[in-house]
Amino acid sequence: MSERLIHMAGHVTERHITRTGQGGDRDVFEYALLKVVPRVERGECINAGVIVYCRAQAYLGARTHLDEARLLALDPAADVAGVRAALGAVEGVCGGGAAAGQAADDDAGRRFRWLIAPRSTVVQPGPVHTGLTADPGAETRRLLDLLVR
């Protein structure tokens, strides 16, 4: 089923509505990019990872990739080890268990919401986007390759 929408500027788009059972074997997922902002006052950033959450499959995962050369081009004095530690901490929280620290007892959804909360640190989450996937783990790798590397 689709419905046509006419925006105020006169553009026509189609919005597809998927009803239960019509999505095939795909489930809704949410994702956010992890950005490294070495000098917050300048607002320059590089993408360094992605967090994916799929409630239907109880999946929360993160993949990171830090391009040190790009980071140092933005800020030659950047704390590369500190950035790597912060990215590793995000992966740990996603994985749960002892690596998640105090968040270990929280469910995947609560950990995801905590990770995507706005913050003014060197490693920041971007806005949340959604999609459909049959394999959230593969989707995490695909988004990393598409948006970060």
VEXDREN-744710 format. One record per residue (C-alpha): residue number from 1; residue in three letters; x, y, z. Coordinates in steps of 0.001 Angstrom, whole numbers, plus 500000, padded with zeros to 6 digits. Layout:
VEXDREN-744710
   pos   code        X        Y        Z
   NUM    ALA        X        Y        Z
...
This chain:
VEXDREN-744710
   pos   code        X        Y        Z
     1    MET   500000   500000   500000
     2    SER   501309   503479   499262
     3    GLU   499920   506937   499632
     4    ARG   500857   510059   497746
     5    LEU   501872   513129   499673
     6    ILE   501989   516634   498250
     7    HIS   504389   518897   500094
     8    MET   503837   522638   500391
     9    ALA   506489   523276   497737
    10    GLY   504457   521172   495292
    11    HIS   506712   518124   495276
    12    VAL   504994   514749   495145
    13    THR   506484   511822   497022
    14    GLU   505260   508355   497896
    15    ARG   505315   506928   501373
    16    HIS   505140   503162   501592
    17    ILE   503341   501725   504581
    18    THR   504295   498227   505656
    19    ARG   501722   496353   507685
    20    THR   502457   493448   509969
    21    GLY   503303   490421   507867
    22    GLN   504018   492451   504716
    23    GLY   507654   493255   505491
    24    GLY   508750   489746   504652
    25    ASP   511420   488588   507021
    26    ARG   512717   492106   507689
    27    ASP   512482   493955   510991
    28    VAL   512679   497646   511807
    29    PHE   516055   498843   513058
    30    GLU   517446   502158   514240
    31    TYR   520967   503427   513806
    32    ALA   523142   506413   514626
    33    LEU   526591   507375   513464
    34    LEU   529357   508004   515956
    35    LYS   531182   511226   515151
    36    VAL   534535   512385   516434
    37    VAL   534606   516135   517040
    38    PRO   538179   516841   518148
    39    ARG   537626   520596   518591
    40    VAL   534009   521172   519566
    41    GLU   534316   524921   519099
    42    ARG   535098   524419   515377
    43    GLY   532319   521891   514746
    44    GLU   534413   519786   512345
    45    CYS   533933   516040   512609
    46    ILE   534661   512676   511064
    47    ASN   532468   509587   511161
    48    ALA   534066   506867   513258
    49    GLY   531391   504259   513888
    50    VAL   527787   503162   513812
    51    ILE   525390   501880   516479
    52    VAL   522501   499629   515370
    53    TYR   519499   498613   517475
    54    CYS   516818   496126   516373
    55    ARG   514186   495612   519066
    56    ALA   512494   492667   517309
    57    GLN   515741   490691   517343
    58    ALA   517021   492062   520674
    59    TYR   520138   493220   518846
    60    LEU   522407   496088   519842
    61    GLY   525748   496352   518129
    62    ALA   528415   498871   517275
    63    ARG   531273   498832   514815
    64    THR   533980   501474   514789
    65    HIS   536806   502524   512518
    66    LEU   539049   505472   513361
    67    ASP   540929   507081   510472
    68    GLU   543824   508551   512457
    69    ALA   545155   510575   509517
    70    ARG   541804   512346   509053
    71    LEU   541493   512943   512796
    72    LEU   544987   514434   513004
    73    ALA   544286   516588   509926
    74    LEU   541437   518205   511896
    75    ASP   543467   518500   515085
    76    PRO   547180   517585   515146
    77    ALA   547020   517524   518960
    78    ALA   544038   515124   519140
    79    ASP   544178   512441   521829
    80    VAL   544037   509418   519509
    81    ALA   544315   506920   522380
    82    GLY   541481   508654   524250
    83    VAL   539249   508608   521170
    84    ARG   539975   504910   520635
    85    ALA   539122   504237   524289
    86    ALA   535806   506117   523973
    87    LEU   534890   504200   520802
    88    GLY   535828   500934   522525
    89    ALA   533612   501852   525469
    90    VAL   530634   502276   523115
    91    GLU   531284   498819   521667
    92    GLY   531511   497459   525215
    93    VAL   528176   498952   526249
    94    CYS   526565   497499   523119
    95    GLY   527992   494067   523862
    96    GLY   526655   494065   527410
    97    GLY   528153   491946   530152
    98    ALA   531065   493152   532256
    99    ALA   532324   495427   529448
   100    ALA   529097   497470   529740
   101    GLY   529900   498564   533286
   102    GLN   526874   499925   535149
   103    ALA   524720   499506   532028
   104    ALA   525239   495730   532059
   105    ASP   521879   495055   533681
   106    ASP   519937   497315   531295
   107    ASP   518123   495882   528288
   108    ALA   519401   496613   524777
   109    GLY   516850   499357   524152
   110    ARG   517770   501276   527270
   111    ARG   521505   501006   526473
   112    PHE   520842   502239   522905
   113    ARG   518875   505250   524163
   114    TRP   521656   506086   526602
   115    LEU   524303   505830   523874
   116    ILE   522423   508083   521439
   117    ALA   521662   510806   524004
   118    PRO   523174   514129   522880
   119    ARG   526447   515040   524523
   120    SER   529191   517578   524030
   121    THR   532200   515292   524179
   122    VAL   534789   514407   521560
   123    VAL   532822   511273   520542
   124    GLN   529197   512192   519838
   125    PRO   526205   510308   518422
   126    GLY   524494   511668   515331
   127    PRO   520761   511696   514681
   128    VAL   518837   508422   514674
   129    HIS   517710   506926   511363
   130    THR   515567   503853   510676
   131    GLY   515349   501047   508143
   132    LEU   514355   497440   507601
   133    THR   516733   494500   507821
   134    ALA   516733   490738   508060
   135    ASP   520218   490664   509620
   136    PRO   521108   493559   511934
   137    GLY   524687   492321   512355
   138    ALA   525248   492419   508606
   139    GLU   523497   495804   508507
   140    THR   525959   497138   511077
   141    ARG   528900   496076   508905
   142    ARG   527239   497462   505746
   143    LEU   526580   500849   507341
   144    LEU   530151   501034   508645
   145    ASP   531506   500402   505145
   146    LEU   529033   502802   503532
   147    LEU   529146   505723   505968
   148    VAL   532447   505510   507841
   149    ARG   535217   503882   505801
